[in-house]
Amino acid sequence: IYILQLNVAGFERYDLSTLERVIVGAAPVTPELVAELSRRIAVQVVNAYGASETAGLVTWMPPDASVEQRTQTSGTPMPGFEIKIVDAGRRQVEPGTTGEIAVRGGSIMKGYFRDEEQTAKVLDNDGWWYSGDLGRIDTDGFLTIEGRQKEMYIRGGFNVYPAEVEAVLQKHPAILMSAVIGVPDPVLGEKGRAFVVLREGSHLTADQVREFCRSRIADYKLPDQVVFRASLPLSGLGKVQKSRLVEES
């Protein structure tokens, strides 16, 4: 939503002087977007994390957070919440290690309506909800979102997190929006396919996109395919609906 708003023609002519704070979340957010919001709207940007299952936000940005923490993390747990990062066996990992985000607190849902099987998959007997989101927590307790566990794909035996590739693509000045998914490959198991929406008046080739990424991420993370589109399917919250992109592929 913010990306699209910031690129509306004549954005600066709108009077946003009464706006005090904006919240970013629902999907991994690039530091560049947070910085651009701060610069162009001159407003406090709160990068936070939450979900429907938590009945709202579970992290918030402390008032004394540094610029780096505000732009690159989703803050720290709010009072009443605990957050930990776990591995595939649901064992807590060391600070700085990427894993699944687990949350415990008073507003966590009791379960999915009439779906005991799905409820049992995400809630344990100690009250922890396992989100399916990937993230890491640093030694100061700040959470960084890495993407969705189910969106990760394995290319030739190497794990690739689409959010990391998308963050690189968003750094290109000609790219407005992007989304990366894994698609089946008979040799490597899966390959990366990047869907790219260019800014108005911009022109890029697939080779140029890949070359831009080459010096910024490992070779196995480079998108094998680049598909240019006029737009991407969005949910009501402005999140890219990757399930639709997978169906189209």
Protein Blocks (a to p, Z undefined) as FASTA:
>chain_A
ZZmmmmgghklmpccklpmbdcdehiacdfklmmmmmmmnopacddddddfklopafbdc
dfklcfklmmmmgbjadehiacddddfkopacdehiacddddddfklcfbdehilklmmm
mpcfkopacehpacdddfkopacdfbjfklpcceehiacdfklmmmmmmmpmkbmbdcdd
ddddfklopacdddddddehiacdfklmmmmmmmmmcfklpcfbdcddfbdcddfkopac
fklmmmmZZ
